[in-house]
Amino acid sequence: MSEPNLSDRSVLVTGGAGFVGGQLVQTLAPDNDVTVLDDLSTGERDRVPDDVTFVHGDVRDQRKLKQEIEAADVVFHEAAVVGVPASLRDPPRSNHVNTGATVQLLDYARQYDTRVVLASSAAIYGEPESVPIEEDHPLEPTSPYGVDKLAVDHYARVFAQQYDLPVVPLRYFNIYGPRTGPNPYSAVVDVFLEQARSGDPITVHGTGEQTRDFVHVDDVVQANLRAATTDEVGVAYNVGTGSSVSIAELAELIRTATDSDSPITHTDERPGDISDSEADISRARERLGYEPTVDLRSGIDRLVDAAAPADPPSSS
Ligand code: NAD
């Protein structure tokens, strides 16, 4: 399958000042006319390059949302109240941002013929019956966040069926990469790296036997570009690597990669945490041509290298 090519388009990235949105913007900006809509609740303004239009606003602001969708050919919808803990603290806010604003976004998109790529989540599966998890695995989320993402994942399918809207929901697994920000999914890699580097204990929640499929943000960007150019719309795709590690293994990997003596300690389990997670990515492989390119070990090495102090200038 050919490489995805998105150029000379007007592109809106909601949540473009966040971790995933920011990487998408960096990739798209050279060849497209990119606008970011972000309220900076967790995002950072300096993730958005100078040549990108930045609109400081909330996706719940209908006037702004409508205006930006009308102007766009493609929307990458990344803005969200991210994660289980935030949704457990304030379920109505999670619902209004993650579901309410997304349904409004889909409705404007159908009015203005705008293609949508939507950030769904592996959280919609809940505690899996078995791994790897296929897209038609039962959907039984265990948190308000998971319920909200499940609703928009279904809305995407229904908008494609009822209104012919070209929309693709991507069910992200655990994304990691540079500058993950505060979200609790990817933060574990960041937190362990920080603890290992400073020699502090690496704190594993629960037994550490729980497994996760960590996918590098570059591969998530790849999946988004493929979703933005495919004819296979109205269908949800898992975006992971197809393999998983336990959190205890992750801690070891990071300790080795950083050459650290940090001890590994265990703290309480986190409420809402599931035991196992691993994506079956056959559908994305076959229909989108998606292929993960960064394995976890090299992804961690990259992060370690990027954080290493530069060599002092030679005196000769
Ligand atoms: P992030 O917190 O770094 O980015 C979210 C961005 O949305 C931030 O810039 C934030 O300021 C913005 N935002 C939040 N509420 C907003 C609002 N009401 N109006 C406008 N902007 C708003 O998170 P991320 O990791 O980049 O996540 C991106 C998307 O991927 C989210 O939809 C998230 O639910 C989904 N997701 C992420 C992961 C992961 O591992 N990171 C896993 C599954 C799904």
py3Dmol code that shows the C-alpha trace and the ligand (Angstrom):
import py3Dmol

protein = """\
ATOM      1  CA  MET A   1       0.000   0.000   0.000  1.00  0.00           C
ATOM      2  CA  SER A   2       1.334   3.461  -0.868  1.00  0.00           C
ATOM      3  CA  GLU A   3       2.569   5.909   1.763  1.00  0.00           C
ATOM      4  CA  PRO A   4      -0.135   8.329   2.941  1.00  0.00           C
ATOM      5  CA  ASN A   5       0.199  11.761   1.447  1.00  0.00           C
ATOM      6  CA  LEU A   6      -1.633  14.728   2.867  1.00  0.00           C
ATOM      7  CA  SER A   7      -0.684  18.036   1.294  1.00  0.00           C
ATOM      8  CA  ASP A   8      -2.190  21.362   0.261  1.00  0.00           C
ATOM      9  CA  ARG A   9      -5.169  20.884   2.566  1.00  0.00           C
ATOM     10  CA  SER A  10      -6.742  23.031   5.221  1.00  0.00           C
ATOM     11  CA  VAL A  11      -6.339  20.970   8.354  1.00  0.00           C
ATOM     12  CA  LEU A  12      -7.813  21.539  11.814  1.00  0.00           C
ATOM     13  CA  VAL A  13      -6.186  19.776  14.768  1.00  0.00           C
ATOM     14  CA  THR A  14      -8.240  20.063  17.937  1.00  0.00           C
ATOM     15  CA  GLY A  15      -6.007  19.493  20.951  1.00  0.00           C
ATOM     16  CA  GLY A  16      -3.038  20.361  18.720  1.00  0.00           C
ATOM     17  CA  ALA A  17      -1.098  21.767  21.684  1.00  0.00           C
ATOM     18  CA  GLY A  18      -1.208  18.350  23.362  1.00  0.00           C
ATOM     19  CA  PHE A  19       1.074  15.353  23.137  1.00  0.00           C
ATOM     20  CA  VAL A  20      -0.426  13.527  20.135  1.00  0.00           C
ATOM     21  CA  GLY A  21      -1.928  16.607  18.476  1.00  0.00           C
ATOM     22  CA  GLY A  22       1.401  18.430  18.750  1.00  0.00           C
ATOM     23  CA  GLN A  23       3.243  15.642  16.916  1.00  0.00           C
ATOM     24  CA  LEU A  24       0.557  15.601  14.236  1.00  0.00           C
ATOM     25  CA  VAL A  25       0.871  19.347  13.771  1.00  0.00           C
ATOM     26  CA  GLN A  26       4.670  19.115  13.424  1.00  0.00           C
ATOM     27  CA  THR A  27       4.245  16.505  10.693  1.00  0.00           C
ATOM     28  CA  LEU A  28       1.448  18.273   8.808  1.00  0.00           C
ATOM     29  CA  ALA A  29       2.570  21.893   9.037  1.00  0.00           C
ATOM     30  CA  PRO A  30       5.209  21.895   6.262  1.00  0.00           C
ATOM     31  CA  ASP A  31       2.756  20.760   3.546  1.00  0.00           C
ATOM     32  CA  ASN A  32      -0.640  21.953   4.740  1.00  0.00           C
ATOM     33  CA  ASP A  33      -2.469  24.981   6.053  1.00  0.00           C
ATOM     34  CA  VAL A  34      -2.839  23.938   9.698  1.00  0.00           C
ATOM     35  CA  THR A  35      -5.004  25.456  12.443  1.00  0.00           C
ATOM     36  CA  VAL A  36      -4.974  24.336  16.072  1.00  0.00           C
ATOM     37  CA  LEU A  37      -7.986  24.747  18.368  1.00  0.00           C
ATOM     38  CA  ASP A  38      -6.936  24.149  21.971  1.00  0.00           C
ATOM     39  CA  ASP A  39      -7.937  25.544  25.369  1.00  0.00           C
ATOM     40  CA  LEU A  40      -4.467  24.795  26.826  1.00  0.00           C
ATOM     41  CA  SER A  41      -6.044  22.961  29.770  1.00  0.00           C
ATOM     42  CA  THR A  42      -3.263  20.370  29.519  1.00  0.00           C
ATOM     43  CA  GLY A  43      -1.607  21.436  26.265  1.00  0.00           C
ATOM     44  CA  GLU A  44       1.358  23.756  25.852  1.00  0.00           C
ATOM     45  CA  ARG A  45       1.412  26.701  23.491  1.00  0.00           C
ATOM     46  CA  ASP A  46       5.038  26.131  22.485  1.00  0.00           C
ATOM     47  CA  ARG A  47       4.173  22.776  20.915  1.00  0.00           C
ATOM     48  CA  VAL A  48       2.503  24.738  18.105  1.00  0.00           C
ATOM     49  CA  PRO A  49       4.964  26.045  15.492  1.00  0.00           C
ATOM     50  CA  ASP A  50       4.878  29.739  14.573  1.00  0.00           C
ATOM     51  CA  ASP A  51       3.585  29.144  11.033  1.00  0.00           C
ATOM     52  CA  VAL A  52       0.481  27.380  12.376  1.00  0.00           C
ATOM     53  CA  THR A  53      -2.667  29.352  13.223  1.00  0.00           C
ATOM     54  CA  PHE A  54      -3.438  28.957  16.909  1.00  0.00           C
ATOM     55  CA  VAL A  55      -6.996  29.482  18.130  1.00  0.00           C
ATOM     56  CA  HIS A  56      -7.206  29.550  21.899  1.00  0.00           C
ATOM     57  CA  GLY A  57     -10.619  28.108  22.610  1.00  0.00           C
ATOM     58  CA  ASP A  58     -12.779  25.338  23.949  1.00  0.00           C
ATOM     59  CA  VAL A  59     -14.250  22.697  21.649  1.00  0.00           C
ATOM     60  CA  ARG A  60     -17.507  23.249  23.540  1.00  0.00           C
ATOM     61  CA  ASP A  61     -17.617  26.781  22.104  1.00  0.00           C
ATOM     62  CA  GLN A  62     -19.990  26.138  19.192  1.00  0.00           C
ATOM     63  CA  ARG A  63     -19.250  29.373  17.362  1.00  0.00           C
ATOM     64  CA  LYS A  64     -15.514  28.736  17.221  1.00  0.00           C
ATOM     65  CA  LEU A  65     -15.904  25.057  16.443  1.00  0.00           C
ATOM     66  CA  LYS A  66     -18.314  25.730  13.586  1.00  0.00           C
ATOM     67  CA  GLN A  67     -16.098  28.423  12.095  1.00  0.00           C
ATOM     68  CA  GLU A  68     -12.983  26.242  12.143  1.00  0.00           C
ATOM     69  CA  ILE A  69     -14.710  23.149  10.759  1.00  0.00           C
ATOM     70  CA  GLU A  70     -16.263  25.124   7.948  1.00  0.00           C
ATOM     71  CA  ALA A  71     -12.775  26.277   6.941  1.00  0.00           C
ATOM     72  CA  ALA A  72     -11.184  22.812   7.091  1.00  0.00           C
ATOM     73  CA  ASP A  73     -10.949  19.924   4.619  1.00  0.00           C
ATOM     74  CA  VAL A  74      -9.849  17.495   7.338  1.00  0.00           C
ATOM     75  CA  VAL A  75     -10.171  17.541  11.138  1.00  0.00           C
ATOM     76  CA  PHE A  76      -8.011  15.511  13.476  1.00  0.00           C
ATOM     77  CA  HIS A  77      -9.996  15.537  16.716  1.00  0.00           C
ATOM     78  CA  GLU A  78      -7.562  15.000  19.593  1.00  0.00           C
ATOM     79  CA  ALA A  79      -8.952  17.424  22.199  1.00  0.00           C
ATOM     80  CA  ALA A  80     -10.293  15.607  25.242  1.00  0.00           C
ATOM     81  CA  VAL A  81     -10.339  15.403  28.991  1.00  0.00           C
ATOM     82  CA  VAL A  82      -7.891  12.501  28.921  1.00  0.00           C
ATOM     83  CA  GLY A  83      -7.890   9.464  31.129  1.00  0.00           C
ATOM     84  CA  VAL A  84      -9.696   7.465  33.753  1.00  0.00           C
ATOM     85  CA  PRO A  85      -8.700   9.500  36.856  1.00  0.00           C
ATOM     86  CA  ALA A  86      -9.889  12.829  35.372  1.00  0.00           C
ATOM     87  CA  SER A  87     -13.205  11.278  34.363  1.00  0.00           C
ATOM     88  CA  LEU A  88     -13.688   9.702  37.793  1.00  0.00           C
ATOM     89  CA  ARG A  89     -13.097  13.118  39.416  1.00  0.00           C
ATOM     90  CA  ASP A  90     -15.630  14.875  37.185  1.00  0.00           C
ATOM     91  CA  PRO A  91     -17.830  12.616  35.011  1.00  0.00           C
ATOM     92  CA  PRO A  92     -20.065  15.426  33.657  1.00  0.00           C
ATOM     93  CA  ARG A  93     -17.042  17.404  32.418  1.00  0.00           C
ATOM     94  CA  SER A  94     -15.634  14.299  30.726  1.00  0.00           C
ATOM     95  CA  ASN A  95     -19.015  13.743  29.096  1.00  0.00           C
ATOM     96  CA  HIS A  96     -19.473  17.325  27.906  1.00  0.00           C
ATOM     97  CA  VAL A  97     -15.993  17.607  26.396  1.00  0.00           C
ATOM     98  CA  ASN A  98     -15.397  14.043  25.208  1.00  0.00           C
ATOM     99  CA  THR A  99     -18.879  13.190  23.982  1.00  0.00           C
ATOM    100  CA  GLY A 100     -21.006  16.346  23.720  1.00  0.00           C
ATOM    101  CA  ALA A 101     -18.469  18.458  21.855  1.00  0.00           C
ATOM    102  CA  THR A 102     -17.539  15.527  19.603  1.00  0.00           C
ATOM    103  CA  VAL A 103     -21.126  14.939  18.511  1.00  0.00           C
ATOM    104  CA  GLN A 104     -21.365  18.657  17.747  1.00  0.00           C
ATOM    105  CA  LEU A 105     -18.105  18.446  15.786  1.00  0.00           C
ATOM    106  CA  LEU A 106     -19.414  15.499  13.736  1.00  0.00           C
ATOM    107  CA  ASP A 107     -22.608  17.393  13.041  1.00  0.00           C
ATOM    108  CA  TYR A 108     -20.749  20.466  11.729  1.00  0.00           C
ATOM    109  CA  ALA A 109     -18.487  18.153   9.720  1.00  0.00           C
ATOM    110  CA  ARG A 110     -21.461  16.649   7.918  1.00  0.00           C
ATOM    111  CA  GLN A 111     -22.866  20.116   7.199  1.00  0.00           C
ATOM    112  CA  TYR A 112     -19.575  21.311   5.712  1.00  0.00           C
ATOM    113  CA  ASP A 113     -18.351  18.063   4.126  1.00  0.00           C
ATOM    114  CA  THR A 114     -15.284  17.862   6.314  1.00  0.00           C
ATOM    115  CA  ARG A 115     -13.465  14.577   6.818  1.00  0.00           C
ATOM    116  CA  VAL A 116     -12.846  13.581  10.456  1.00  0.00           C
ATOM    117  CA  VAL A 117     -10.245  11.387  12.123  1.00  0.00           C
ATOM    118  CA  LEU A 118     -11.281  10.817  15.710  1.00  0.00           C
ATOM    119  CA  ALA A 119      -9.205   9.836  18.766  1.00  0.00           C
ATOM    120  CA  SER A 120     -11.021   6.888  20.335  1.00  0.00           C
ATOM    121  CA  SER A 121      -9.356   4.711  22.963  1.00  0.00           C
ATOM    122  CA  ALA A 122      -8.617   1.140  24.008  1.00  0.00           C
ATOM    123  CA  ALA A 123     -10.411   2.146  27.240  1.00  0.00           C
ATOM    124  CA  ILE A 124     -13.684   1.302  25.468  1.00  0.00           C
ATOM    125  CA  TYR A 125     -12.930  -2.437  25.745  1.00  0.00           C
ATOM    126  CA  GLY A 126     -12.754  -2.460  29.549  1.00  0.00           C
ATOM    127  CA  GLU A 127     -11.250  -5.577  31.116  1.00  0.00           C
ATOM    128  CA  PRO A 128     -10.549  -7.778  28.075  1.00  0.00           C
ATOM    129  CA  GLU A 129     -11.842 -11.346  27.933  1.00  0.00           C
ATOM    130  CA  SER A 130      -8.705 -12.309  26.057  1.00  0.00           C
ATOM    131  CA  VAL A 131      -5.746 -10.679  24.330  1.00  0.00           C
ATOM    132  CA  PRO A 132      -4.868  -9.632  21.686  1.00  0.00           C
ATOM    133  CA  ILE A 133      -8.011  -7.518  21.457  1.00  0.00           C
ATOM    134  CA  GLU A 134      -9.796  -7.401  18.103  1.00  0.00           C
ATOM    135  CA  GLU A 135     -12.087  -4.511  17.227  1.00  0.00           C
ATOM    136  CA  ASP A 136     -15.186  -6.691  17.606  1.00  0.00           C
ATOM    137  CA  HIS A 137     -14.263  -7.691  21.148  1.00  0.00           C
ATOM    138  CA  PRO A 138     -17.104  -6.851  23.629  1.00  0.00           C
ATOM    139  CA  LEU A 139     -17.136  -3.178  24.584  1.00  0.00           C
ATOM    140  CA  GLU A 140     -17.562  -2.826  28.348  1.00  0.00           C
ATOM    141  CA  PRO A 141     -15.675   0.209  29.579  1.00  0.00           C
ATOM    142  CA  THR A 142     -15.024   0.491  33.306  1.00  0.00           C
ATOM    143  CA  SER A 143     -14.794   4.294  33.601  1.00  0.00           C
ATOM    144  CA  PRO A 144     -16.748   7.395  32.547  1.00  0.00           C
ATOM    145  CA  TYR A 145     -13.868   8.197  30.159  1.00  0.00           C
ATOM    146  CA  GLY A 146     -14.268   4.784  28.495  1.00  0.00           C
ATOM    147  CA  VAL A 147     -18.032   5.247  28.198  1.00  0.00           C
ATOM    148  CA  ASP A 148     -17.578   8.678  26.606  1.00  0.00           C
ATOM    149  CA  LYS A 149     -15.029   7.366  24.096  1.00  0.00           C
ATOM    150  CA  LEU A 150     -17.276   4.387  23.342  1.00  0.00           C
ATOM    151  CA  ALA A 151     -20.174   6.727  22.610  1.00  0.00           C
ATOM    152  CA  VAL A 152     -18.167   8.778  20.101  1.00  0.00           C
ATOM    153  CA  ASP A 153     -16.722   5.649  18.523  1.00  0.00           C
ATOM    154  CA  HIS A 154     -20.333   4.530  17.871  1.00  0.00           C
ATOM    155  CA  TYR A 155     -21.397   8.018  16.763  1.00  0.00           C
ATOM    156  CA  ALA A 156     -18.616   7.944  14.168  1.00  0.00           C
ATOM    157  CA  ARG A 157     -19.968   4.713  12.679  1.00  0.00           C
ATOM    158  CA  VAL A 158     -23.533   6.018  12.745  1.00  0.00           C
ATOM    159  CA  PHE A 159     -22.592   9.350  11.099  1.00  0.00           C
ATOM    160  CA  ALA A 160     -20.771   7.403   8.376  1.00  0.00           C
ATOM    161  CA  GLN A 161     -23.804   5.157   7.825  1.00  0.00           C
ATOM    162  CA  GLN A 162     -26.541   7.765   8.084  1.00  0.00           C
ATOM    163  CA  TYR A 163     -24.907  10.798   6.503  1.00  0.00           C
ATOM    164  CA  ASP A 164     -22.028   9.350   4.446  1.00  0.00           C
ATOM    165  CA  LEU A 165     -19.607  11.327   6.581  1.00  0.00           C
ATOM    166  CA  PRO A 166     -16.025  10.171   5.949  1.00  0.00           C
ATOM    167  CA  VAL A 167     -15.026   9.623   9.569  1.00  0.00           C
ATOM    168  CA  VAL A 168     -12.520   7.182  11.054  1.00  0.00           C
ATOM    169  CA  PRO A 169     -12.230   6.462  14.789  1.00  0.00           C
ATOM    170  CA  LEU A 170      -8.784   5.275  15.894  1.00  0.00           C
ATOM    171  CA  ARG A 171      -8.644   3.265  19.102  1.00  0.00           C
ATOM    172  CA  TYR A 172      -5.312   4.253  20.570  1.00  0.00           C
ATOM    173  CA  PHE A 173      -3.559   1.947  23.000  1.00  0.00           C
ATOM    174  CA  ASN A 174      -0.831   3.352  25.318  1.00  0.00           C
ATOM    175  CA  ILE A 175       1.063   6.040  23.444  1.00  0.00           C
ATOM    176  CA  TYR A 176       4.518   7.190  24.481  1.00  0.00           C
ATOM    177  CA  GLY A 177       7.145   9.471  22.996  1.00  0.00           C
ATOM    178  CA  PRO A 178       8.730  12.850  23.590  1.00  0.00           C
ATOM    179  CA  ARG A 179       6.878  15.336  25.842  1.00  0.00           C
ATOM    180  CA  THR A 180       3.975  13.125  26.814  1.00  0.00           C
ATOM    181  CA  GLY A 181       2.501  15.685  29.178  1.00  0.00           C
ATOM    182  CA  PRO A 182       0.399  14.859  32.204  1.00  0.00           C
ATOM    183  CA  ASN A 183      -1.914  12.185  30.827  1.00  0.00           C
ATOM    184  CA  PRO A 184      -1.983   8.975  32.847  1.00  0.00           C
ATOM    185  CA  TYR A 185      -1.709   6.510  29.929  1.00  0.00           C
ATOM    186  CA  SER A 186       1.651   7.399  28.545  1.00  0.00           C
ATOM    187  CA  ALA A 187       2.938   9.115  31.666  1.00  0.00           C
ATOM    188  CA  VAL A 188       4.211   5.822  33.088  1.00  0.00           C
ATOM    189  CA  VAL A 189       7.126   5.765  30.615  1.00  0.00           C
ATOM    190  CA  ASP A 190       7.969   9.369  31.471  1.00  0.00           C
ATOM    191  CA  VAL A 191       7.618   8.824  35.197  1.00  0.00           C
ATOM    192  CA  PHE A 192       9.829   5.705  35.190  1.00  0.00           C
ATOM    193  CA  LEU A 193      12.457   7.457  33.056  1.00  0.00           C
ATOM    194  CA  GLU A 194      12.538  10.395  35.436  1.00  0.00           C
ATOM    195  CA  GLN A 195      12.783   8.129  38.497  1.00  0.00           C
ATOM    196  CA  ALA A 196      15.498   5.963  36.899  1.00  0.00           C
ATOM    197  CA  ARG A 197      17.579   8.965  35.868  1.00  0.00           C
ATOM    198  CA  SER A 198      17.433  10.589  39.279  1.00  0.00           C
ATOM    199  CA  GLY A 199      18.142   7.306  41.105  1.00  0.00           C
ATOM    200  CA  ASP A 200      14.785   7.428  42.940  1.00  0.00           C
ATOM    201  CA  PRO A 201      12.781   4.214  43.407  1.00  0.00           C
ATOM    202  CA  ILE A 202      10.788   3.224  40.307  1.00  0.00           C
ATOM    203  CA  THR A 203       7.218   3.011  41.610  1.00  0.00           C
ATOM    204  CA  VAL A 204       5.054   0.312  40.049  1.00  0.00           C
ATOM    205  CA  HIS A 205       1.306   0.378  40.821  1.00  0.00           C
ATOM    206  CA  GLY A 206       0.072  -3.023  42.068  1.00  0.00           C
ATOM    207  CA  THR A 207       1.954  -6.220  41.230  1.00  0.00           C
ATOM    208  CA  GLY A 208       3.427  -4.958  37.960  1.00  0.00           C
ATOM    209  CA  GLU A 209       2.064  -8.021  36.173  1.00  0.00           C
ATOM    210  CA  GLN A 210      -0.503  -5.905  34.314  1.00  0.00           C
ATOM    211  CA  THR A 211       0.418  -5.668  30.610  1.00  0.00           C
ATOM    212  CA  ARG A 212       0.136  -2.797  28.142  1.00  0.00           C
ATOM    213  CA  ASP A 213       0.704  -2.275  24.428  1.00  0.00           C
ATOM    214  CA  PHE A 214       2.964   0.795  24.193  1.00  0.00           C
ATOM    215  CA  VAL A 215       2.879   2.430  20.785  1.00  0.00           C
ATOM    216  CA  HIS A 216       5.252   5.215  19.766  1.00  0.00           C
ATOM    217  CA  VAL A 217       3.612   8.520  18.872  1.00  0.00           C
ATOM    218  CA  ASP A 218       5.299   8.465  15.421  1.00  0.00           C
ATOM    219  CA  ASP A 219       3.281   5.359  14.611  1.00  0.00           C
ATOM    220  CA  VAL A 220       0.108   7.018  15.899  1.00  0.00           C
ATOM    221  CA  VAL A 221       0.786   9.915  13.532  1.00  0.00           C
ATOM    222  CA  GLN A 222       1.271   7.411  10.716  1.00  0.00           C
ATOM    223  CA  ALA A 223      -2.110   5.808  11.535  1.00  0.00           C
ATOM    224  CA  ASN A 224      -3.781   9.244  11.508  1.00  0.00           C
ATOM    225  CA  LEU A 225      -2.360  10.111   8.089  1.00  0.00           C
ATOM    226  CA  ARG A 226      -3.542   6.788   6.721  1.00  0.00           C
ATOM    227  CA  ALA A 227      -6.993   7.313   8.253  1.00  0.00           C
ATOM    228  CA  ALA A 228      -7.161  10.766   6.669  1.00  0.00           C
ATOM    229  CA  THR A 229      -6.590   9.375   3.181  1.00  0.00           C
ATOM    230  CA  THR A 230      -8.294   5.960   3.206  1.00  0.00           C
ATOM    231  CA  ASP A 231     -11.509   4.954   1.447  1.00  0.00           C
ATOM    232  CA  GLU A 232     -12.155   2.474   4.273  1.00  0.00           C
ATOM    233  CA  VAL A 233     -14.100   4.955   6.412  1.00  0.00           C
ATOM    234  CA  GLY A 234     -16.825   4.429   9.016  1.00  0.00           C
ATOM    235  CA  VAL A 235     -14.825   1.614  10.620  1.00  0.00           C
ATOM    236  CA  ALA A 236     -12.811   1.711  13.845  1.00  0.00           C
ATOM    237  CA  TYR A 237      -9.177   0.630  13.926  1.00  0.00           C
ATOM    238  CA  ASN A 238      -6.932  -0.419  16.789  1.00  0.00           C
ATOM    239  CA  VAL A 239      -3.698   1.551  16.906  1.00  0.00           C
ATOM    240  CA  GLY A 240      -1.057  -0.288  18.891  1.00  0.00           C
ATOM    241  CA  THR A 241       1.902  -2.511  18.080  1.00  0.00           C
ATOM    242  CA  GLY A 242       0.374  -5.964  18.483  1.00  0.00           C
ATOM    243  CA  SER A 243       2.680  -6.834  21.371  1.00  0.00           C
ATOM    244  CA  SER A 244       2.699  -5.954  25.044  1.00  0.00           C
ATOM    245  CA  VAL A 245       4.976  -5.862  28.091  1.00  0.00           C
ATOM    246  CA  SER A 246       4.194  -6.013  31.783  1.00  0.00           C
ATOM    247  CA  ILE A 247       4.723  -2.858  33.795  1.00  0.00           C
ATOM    248  CA  ALA A 248       7.417  -4.694  35.789  1.00  0.00           C
ATOM    249  CA  GLU A 249       9.203  -5.499  32.491  1.00  0.00           C
ATOM    250  CA  LEU A 250       8.869  -1.881  31.441  1.00  0.00           C
ATOM    251  CA  ALA A 251      10.503  -0.794  34.696  1.00  0.00           C
ATOM    252  CA  GLU A 252      13.408  -3.197  34.015  1.00  0.00           C
ATOM    253  CA  LEU A 253      13.761  -2.044  30.407  1.00  0.00           C
ATOM    254  CA  ILE A 254      13.990   1.559  31.536  1.00  0.00           C
ATOM    255  CA  ARG A 255      16.407   0.764  34.341  1.00  0.00           C
ATOM    256  CA  THR A 256      18.691  -0.980  31.839  1.00  0.00           C
ATOM    257  CA  ALA A 257      18.370   1.706  29.146  1.00  0.00           C
ATOM    258  CA  THR A 258      19.326   4.421  31.637  1.00  0.00           C
ATOM    259  CA  ASP A 259      22.005   2.341  33.366  1.00  0.00           C
ATOM    260  CA  SER A 260      20.267   3.128  36.656  1.00  0.00           C
ATOM    261  CA  ASP A 261      20.571   1.539  40.115  1.00  0.00           C
ATOM    262  CA  SER A 262      17.042   2.615  41.130  1.00  0.00           C
ATOM    263  CA  PRO A 263      15.201  -0.037  43.140  1.00  0.00           C
ATOM    264  CA  ILE A 264      11.760  -1.088  41.871  1.00  0.00           C
ATOM    265  CA  THR A 265       9.039  -0.630  44.513  1.00  0.00           C
ATOM    266  CA  HIS A 266       5.311  -1.343  44.518  1.00  0.00           C
ATOM    267  CA  THR A 267       2.454   0.973  45.526  1.00  0.00           C
ATOM    268  CA  ASP A 268      -1.353   0.589  45.571  1.00  0.00           C
ATOM    269  CA  GLU A 269      -3.258  -0.443  42.459  1.00  0.00           C
ATOM    270  CA  ARG A 270      -4.975   2.424  40.671  1.00  0.00           C
ATOM    271  CA  PRO A 271      -8.785   2.417  40.608  1.00  0.00           C
ATOM    272  CA  GLY A 272     -10.172   1.535  37.171  1.00  0.00           C
ATOM    273  CA  ASP A 273      -6.897  -0.062  35.977  1.00  0.00           C
ATOM    274  CA  ILE A 274      -7.381  -3.171  33.839  1.00  0.00           C
ATOM    275  CA  SER A 275      -5.048  -6.173  34.022  1.00  0.00           C
ATOM    276  CA  ASP A 276      -4.106  -6.838  30.402  1.00  0.00           C
ATOM    277  CA  SER A 277      -4.100  -4.915  27.172  1.00  0.00           C
ATOM    278  CA  GLU A 278      -2.700  -5.741  23.749  1.00  0.00           C
ATOM    279  CA  ALA A 279      -4.008  -4.690  20.350  1.00  0.00           C
ATOM    280  CA  ASP A 280      -4.779  -6.955  17.456  1.00  0.00           C
ATOM    281  CA  ILE A 281      -3.764  -4.647  14.608  1.00  0.00           C
ATOM    282  CA  SER A 282      -4.676  -6.931  11.674  1.00  0.00           C
ATOM    283  CA  ARG A 283      -7.514  -4.697  10.512  1.00  0.00           C
ATOM    284  CA  ALA A 284      -5.386  -1.535  10.405  1.00  0.00           C
ATOM    285  CA  ARG A 285      -2.612  -3.498   8.668  1.00  0.00           C
ATOM    286  CA  GLU A 286      -4.895  -4.912   6.007  1.00  0.00           C
ATOM    287  CA  ARG A 287      -7.163  -1.963   5.310  1.00  0.00           C
ATOM    288  CA  LEU A 288      -4.987   1.057   6.089  1.00  0.00           C
ATOM    289  CA  GLY A 289      -1.543  -0.364   5.349  1.00  0.00           C
ATOM    290  CA  TYR A 290      -0.557   0.610   8.902  1.00  0.00           C
ATOM    291  CA  GLU A 291       2.670  -0.928  10.166  1.00  0.00           C
ATOM    292  CA  PRO A 292       4.310   0.021  13.467  1.00  0.00           C
ATOM    293  CA  THR A 293       7.910   1.091  12.914  1.00  0.00           C
ATOM    294  CA  VAL A 294       9.273   1.755  16.429  1.00  0.00           C
ATOM    295  CA  ASP A 295       9.647  -1.139  18.875  1.00  0.00           C
ATOM    296  CA  LEU A 296       9.545  -0.331  22.585  1.00  0.00           C
ATOM    297  CA  ARG A 297      13.230  -0.886  23.258  1.00  0.00           C
ATOM    298  CA  SER A 298      14.356   1.483  20.495  1.00  0.00           C
ATOM    299  CA  GLY A 299      11.619   3.954  21.407  1.00  0.00           C
ATOM    300  CA  ILE A 300      12.948   4.094  24.965  1.00  0.00           C
ATOM    301  CA  ASP A 301      16.533   4.370  23.712  1.00  0.00           C
ATOM    302  CA  ARG A 302      15.487   7.346  21.606  1.00  0.00           C
ATOM    303  CA  LEU A 303      13.987   9.063  24.652  1.00  0.00           C
ATOM    304  CA  VAL A 304      17.108   8.357  26.693  1.00  0.00           C
ATOM    305  CA  ASP A 305      19.376   9.704  23.906  1.00  0.00           C
ATOM    306  CA  ALA A 306      17.228  12.816  23.467  1.00  0.00           C
ATOM    307  CA  ALA A 307      17.538  13.617  27.178  1.00  0.00           C
ATOM    308  CA  ALA A 308      21.296  12.972  27.365  1.00  0.00           C
ATOM    309  CA  PRO A 309      23.406  16.121  27.842  1.00  0.00           C
ATOM    310  CA  ALA A 310      25.185  17.170  24.648  1.00  0.00           C
ATOM    311  CA  ASP A 311      28.933  16.406  24.418  1.00  0.00           C
ATOM    312  CA  PRO A 312      31.032  19.374  25.536  1.00  0.00           C
ATOM    313  CA  PRO A 313      32.629  21.199  22.587  1.00  0.00           C
ATOM    314  CA  SER A 314      36.095  19.848  21.849  1.00  0.00           C
ATOM    315  CA  SER A 315      38.931  22.145  22.845  1.00  0.00           C
ATOM    316  CA  SER A 316      41.016  21.498  19.716  1.00  0.00           C
TER     317      SER A 316
END
"""
ligand_1 = """\
44
NAD
P -3.131 15.662 25.926
O -3.765 15.961 27.231
O -1.660 15.845 25.782
O -3.838 16.466 24.759
C -5.183 16.862 24.794
C -5.246 18.300 24.290
O -6.611 18.708 24.259
C -4.497 19.278 25.210
O -3.686 20.139 24.428
C -5.628 20.058 25.897
O -5.234 21.363 26.253
C -6.711 20.001 24.838
N -8.067 20.140 25.377
C -8.605 19.491 26.447
N -9.871 19.877 26.639
C -10.150 20.789 25.656
C -11.297 21.546 25.328
N -12.432 21.470 26.049
N -11.230 22.386 24.260
C -10.077 22.491 23.529
N -8.967 21.804 23.817
C -9.003 20.945 24.854
O -3.533 14.146 25.567
P -3.020 13.202 24.388
O -2.288 12.089 25.014
O -2.352 14.008 23.332
O -4.401 12.632 23.854
C -4.907 12.966 22.570
C -6.158 12.154 22.302
O -5.851 10.754 22.294
C -7.249 12.321 23.356
O -8.497 12.344 22.708
C -7.132 11.070 24.207
O -8.339 10.747 24.831
C -6.710 10.055 23.175
N -5.952 8.909 23.730
C -4.679 9.088 24.171
C -3.955 7.984 24.640
C -2.525 8.114 25.114
O -1.906 7.105 25.440
N -1.948 9.317 25.130
C -4.560 6.714 24.655
C -5.871 6.583 24.197
C -6.550 7.687 23.696
"""
view = py3Dmol.view(width=600, height=400)
view.addModel(protein, "pdb")
view.setStyle({"model": 0}, {"cartoon": {"style": "trace"}})
view.addModel(ligand_1, "xyz")
view.setStyle({"model": 1}, {"stick": {}})
view.zoomTo()
view.show()
